[in-house]
Amino acid sequence: MDVNQIRLTIFFGVFILMLALEWFFRRHPLVDSKPRRLGINLGLTGVDIIVARLVFGTAAVGVAQFTQERGWGALNYWDLPSGVELLITVVFLDFMIYIQHVVTHMIPFFWRFHIVHHSDLDLDVSSGLRFHPVEILGSLLYKVGLILALGPTPFAVLVFEIILNGMAMFSHSNVALPLWLDRALRYVIVTPDMHRIHHSVEVNETNSNYGFNLSIWDRMLGTYIHDPKKPQPEIVIGVDAFRKPEEVGFVNLLIIPFRKIPRPF
């Protein structure tokens, strides 16, 4: 089984599992048609695949192979145990994805494209796939640069890609976890309740809880909010500029970045 097959198998497994859990254990009431949104979000993902995601994982792993063969990157200057290298790779790349996420909110040009992700009127597993193709291309280039600088093994990059994709779907899912489990998990990873706050229309909440995987970065850097202003089931999801389903249809999502849009701060 090659790299793409491994990633796709895990991807579909996590997606179907979270979709089923959302059906039986829904946390937040829906305000838009779920079949409609699934069609839009998966359609947008299809465009992303055509533009970049067809080679997204392979490109990252391929760059790691390239750096290994040439001895480039910081990790290739140290003789570390494979387990330590794997841990460093996952933690470092996770932190840099957190930084990237903060930047997409703070710089208006990047927010133009990231707002497509935040324009979803509901939050579920498919929201973790809802990104403008231009943002996907930017993320790919950013990740390639990080891999060239770090020099991780292809296996470590593959593990990180799988974790990132799986956690993006989990953290965006509309699944009700027992409160005790949510509290426990938040000490290590981002839970759906934690990330749902980030998708609130409240500006200070939108500019918080940036993590997708490890929750430590928000806690360490002062961007963590534990409780939203409203109870979880009452959080208004999305952005104030787009409150009607027809405003966030498939075609509109592709052209939103090229219109006048509000800043996230």
Secondary structure per residue as TSV (DSSP state, phi and psi in degrees):
chain	resnum	aa	ss	phi	psi
A	1	M	-	360.0	125.4
A	2	D	-	-83.7	-179.8
A	3	V	H	-60.0	-46.8
A	4	N	H	-63.4	-39.7
A	5	Q	H	-64.2	-40.7
A	6	I	H	-62.1	-47.8
A	7	R	H	-65.0	-41.8
A	8	L	H	-67.8	-38.8
A	9	T	H	-62.5	-47.5
A	10	I	H	-66.7	-40.7
A	11	F	H	-57.2	-53.2
A	12	F	H	-65.8	-34.4
A	13	G	H	-62.6	-47.8
A	14	V	H	-66.8	-42.3
A	15	F	H	-60.9	-48.0
A	16	I	H	-66.9	-39.0
A	17	L	H	-62.5	-48.5
A	18	M	H	-67.7	-35.0
A	19	L	H	-62.4	-41.2
A	20	A	H	-68.0	-42.5
A	21	L	H	-64.7	-35.8
A	22	E	H	-63.7	-32.9
A	23	W	H	-67.8	-40.5
A	24	F	H	-94.2	-26.6
A	25	F	S	-131.6	61.5
A	26	R	B	-74.9	135.5
A	27	R	-	-95.5	-40.1
A	28	H	S	-122.3	132.6
A	29	P	-	-63.5	149.7
A	30	L	-	-87.3	143.9
A	31	V	S	-115.0	-9.8
A	32	D	S	-130.5	164.0
A	33	S	-	-68.2	122.3
A	34	K	H	-65.8	-45.2
A	35	P	H	-57.9	-39.8
A	36	R	H	-62.5	-47.1
A	37	R	H	-66.1	-40.5
A	38	L	H	-60.1	-41.6
A	39	G	H	-63.0	-42.6
A	40	I	H	-67.4	-48.1
A	41	N	H	-66.8	-40.1
A	42	L	H	-71.5	-33.6
A	43	G	H	-64.1	-41.9
A	44	L	H	-64.8	-37.9
A	45	T	H	-62.1	-37.7
A	46	G	H	-61.3	-41.1
A	47	V	H	-63.4	-41.9
A	48	D	H	-59.7	-40.9
A	49	I	H	-62.9	-44.4
A	50	I	H	-61.0	-41.7
A	51	V	H	-78.1	-45.8
A	52	A	T	-145.1	-37.4
A	53	R	G	-70.3	-15.2
A	54	L	G	-58.7	-31.4
A	55	V	G	-118.0	14.0
A	56	F	H	-58.7	-57.8
A	57	G	H	-68.4	-44.5
A	58	T	H	-62.2	-38.4
A	59	A	H	-62.4	-46.5
A	60	A	H	-64.2	-46.8
A	61	V	H	-65.9	-38.4
A	62	G	H	-63.4	-40.0
A	63	V	H	-65.2	-38.5
A	64	A	H	-62.2	-40.9
A	65	Q	H	-63.1	-40.5
A	66	F	H	-60.6	-45.7
A	67	T	H	-68.3	-35.6
A	68	Q	H	-63.8	-44.2
A	69	E	H	-64.4	-29.2
A	70	R	H	-103.8	-3.0
A	71	G	T	70.3	27.3
A	72	W	-	-86.9	159.8
A	73	G	S	93.0	152.6
A	74	A	G	-57.4	-41.9
A	75	L	G	-67.6	-21.1
A	76	N	G	-79.3	-4.3
A	77	Y	G	-95.3	-6.3
A	78	W	S	-121.3	145.4
A	79	D	-	-98.7	82.5
A	80	L	-	-102.9	151.2
A	81	P	-	-58.6	148.0
A	82	S	H	-59.1	-36.4
A	83	G	H	-65.5	-37.7
A	84	V	H	-68.4	-42.4
A	85	E	H	-61.3	-40.4
A	86	L	H	-62.7	-45.9
A	87	L	H	-62.6	-45.0
A	88	I	H	-60.8	-43.4
A	89	T	H	-61.4	-49.5
A	90	V	H	-64.1	-45.2
A	91	V	H	-68.7	-45.1
A	92	F	H	-63.1	-48.7
A	93	L	H	-65.9	-34.8
A	94	D	H	-64.4	-42.2
A	95	F	H	-63.4	-40.9
A	96	M	H	-69.9	-30.2
A	97	I	H	-69.1	-36.6
A	98	Y	H	-59.6	-47.3
A	99	I	H	-60.2	-44.2
A	100	Q	H	-58.0	-42.2
A	101	H	H	-64.1	-42.7
A	102	V	H	-60.2	-43.9
A	103	V	H	-61.6	-38.4
A	104	T	H	-65.9	-20.2
A	105	H	H	-90.6	-30.9
A	106	M	H	-87.6	-27.7
A	107	I	S	-103.5	118.6
A	108	P	H	-53.0	-38.6
A	109	F	H	-61.6	-44.2
A	110	F	H	-71.4	-34.7
A	111	W	H	-62.3	-31.3
A	112	R	H	-52.9	-37.9
A	113	F	H	-91.3	-34.8
A	114	H	H	-70.7	-23.0
A	115	I	H	-62.5	-23.7
A	116	V	H	-59.2	-40.5
A	117	H	H	-65.6	-39.5
A	118	H	H	-83.4	-9.6
A	119	S	T	-78.0	-7.5
A	120	D	-	-60.4	131.6
A	121	L	S	-81.6	-18.6
A	122	D	S	-125.5	167.5
A	123	L	-	-125.8	123.5
A	124	D	S	-153.1	-173.7
A	125	V	G	-55.6	-33.4
A	126	S	G	-72.2	-20.8
A	127	S	G	-64.4	-27.7
A	128	G	G	-68.3	-8.5
A	129	L	G	-109.8	-1.4
A	130	R	-	-88.4	90.6
A	131	F	-	-138.2	146.1
A	132	H	-	-69.4	141.9
A	133	P	H	-55.0	-35.1
A	134	V	H	-65.9	-38.9
A	135	E	H	-65.6	-38.1
A	136	I	H	-62.2	-43.3
A	137	L	H	-63.1	-42.5
A	138	G	H	-62.1	-41.3
A	139	S	H	-64.0	-39.1
A	140	L	H	-63.5	-46.1
A	141	L	H	-63.5	-40.5
A	142	Y	H	-61.2	-44.8
A	143	K	H	-67.4	-38.6
A	144	V	H	-60.0	-43.3
A	145	G	H	-61.3	-41.3
A	146	L	H	-63.8	-41.0
A	147	I	H	-67.7	-39.0
A	148	L	H	-62.4	-37.8
A	149	A	H	-75.4	-37.9
A	150	L	H	-84.3	-40.4
A	151	G	-	72.4	43.0
A	152	P	-	-75.5	166.0
A	153	T	-	-74.5	154.0
A	154	P	H	-56.9	-37.6
A	155	F	H	-63.1	-42.1
A	156	A	H	-63.7	-39.5
A	157	V	H	-66.7	-41.0
A	158	L	H	-60.9	-45.0
A	159	V	H	-60.0	-44.3
A	160	F	H	-63.1	-43.3
A	161	E	H	-60.6	-41.8
A	162	I	H	-65.3	-44.2
A	163	I	H	-63.0	-45.7
A	164	L	H	-60.7	-48.3
A	165	N	H	-64.4	-44.2
A	166	G	H	-65.4	-42.1
A	167	M	H	-72.1	-30.6
A	168	A	H	-62.6	-41.4
A	169	M	H	-70.6	-40.3
A	170	F	H	-66.1	-47.1
A	171	S	H	-69.2	-24.1
A	172	H	H	-90.9	-6.9
A	173	S	S	-69.6	154.0
A	174	N	-	-98.1	58.3
A	175	V	B	-110.4	133.7
A	176	A	-	-89.4	107.2
A	177	L	-	-88.2	149.2
A	178	P	-	-55.4	139.9
A	179	L	H	-58.9	-37.3
A	180	W	H	-64.7	-36.6
A	181	L	H	-71.8	-39.5
A	182	D	H	-59.8	-45.6
A	183	R	H	-62.1	-41.9
A	184	A	H	-67.4	-45.5
A	185	L	H	-65.6	-33.6
A	186	R	H	-61.3	-21.4
A	187	Y	T	-67.8	-18.5
A	188	V	T	-121.5	-50.9
A	189	I	B	-123.5	165.9
A	190	V	-	-81.6	127.4
A	191	T	-	-99.9	164.7
A	192	P	H	-56.4	-42.4
A	193	D	H	-63.0	-38.3
A	194	M	H	-66.2	-44.5
A	195	H	H	-78.5	-25.6
A	196	R	H	-60.4	-33.6
A	197	I	H	-59.1	-38.9
A	198	H	H	-62.9	-26.2
A	199	H	T	-96.1	13.4
A	200	S	B	-72.2	153.5
A	201	V	S	-73.8	-15.7
A	202	E	S	-67.3	123.7
A	203	V	H	-59.9	-43.9
A	204	N	H	-66.3	-27.1
A	205	E	H	-80.2	-36.2
A	206	T	H	-60.4	-37.2
A	207	N	T	-92.3	46.5
A	208	S	S	-149.6	170.9
A	209	N	-	48.9	56.8
A	210	Y	-	-77.7	-19.2
A	211	G	-	-64.2	150.8
A	212	F	S	-108.7	-30.4
A	213	N	S	-121.7	-78.9
A	214	L	B	-81.6	135.3
A	215	S	S	-87.6	-8.0
A	216	I	H	-64.6	-31.7
A	217	W	H	-65.8	-42.7
A	218	D	H	-63.1	-39.7
A	219	R	H	-68.0	-43.1
A	220	M	H	-70.0	-36.5
A	221	L	T	-103.4	12.1
A	222	G	T	76.3	22.1
A	223	T	-	-109.5	15.6
A	224	Y	-	-93.2	131.9
A	225	I	-	-122.9	124.4
A	226	H	S	-83.8	-43.8
A	227	D	S	-122.1	130.6
A	228	P	-	-75.4	170.0
A	229	K	S	-63.6	-38.2
A	230	K	S	-105.4	157.0
A	231	P	-	-58.0	151.7
A	232	Q	G	-48.8	-47.3
A	233	P	G	-67.2	-12.5
A	234	E	G	-105.7	1.4
A	235	I	-	-60.4	131.0
A	236	V	-	-86.8	116.5
A	237	I	B	-95.5	142.2
A	238	G	S	118.8	-153.4
A	239	V	B	-129.2	149.0
A	240	D	T	-62.1	-27.7
A	241	A	T	-70.0	-23.1
A	242	F	B	-132.2	98.4
A	243	R	-	-114.8	-3.9
A	244	K	S	-109.8	139.1
A	245	P	G	-53.9	-37.8
A	246	E	G	-68.3	-20.3
A	247	E	G	-77.1	-18.0
A	248	V	G	-121.7	39.8
A	249	G	S	-74.2	174.5
A	250	F	H	-57.7	-51.4
A	251	V	H	-64.7	-42.7
A	252	N	H	-60.6	-35.1
A	253	L	H	-62.5	-33.3
A	254	L	H	-74.0	-27.4
A	255	I	H	-104.6	-10.4
A	256	I	G	-51.2	-43.3
A	257	P	G	-61.9	-18.3
A	258	F	G	-100.1	11.4
A	259	R	S	-108.1	171.3
A	260	K	-	-76.7	120.7
A	261	I	-	-129.1	156.2
A	262	P	-	-74.0	153.2
A	263	R	-	-77.5	157.6
A	264	P	-	-86.9	12.2
A	265	F	-	-146.3	360.0
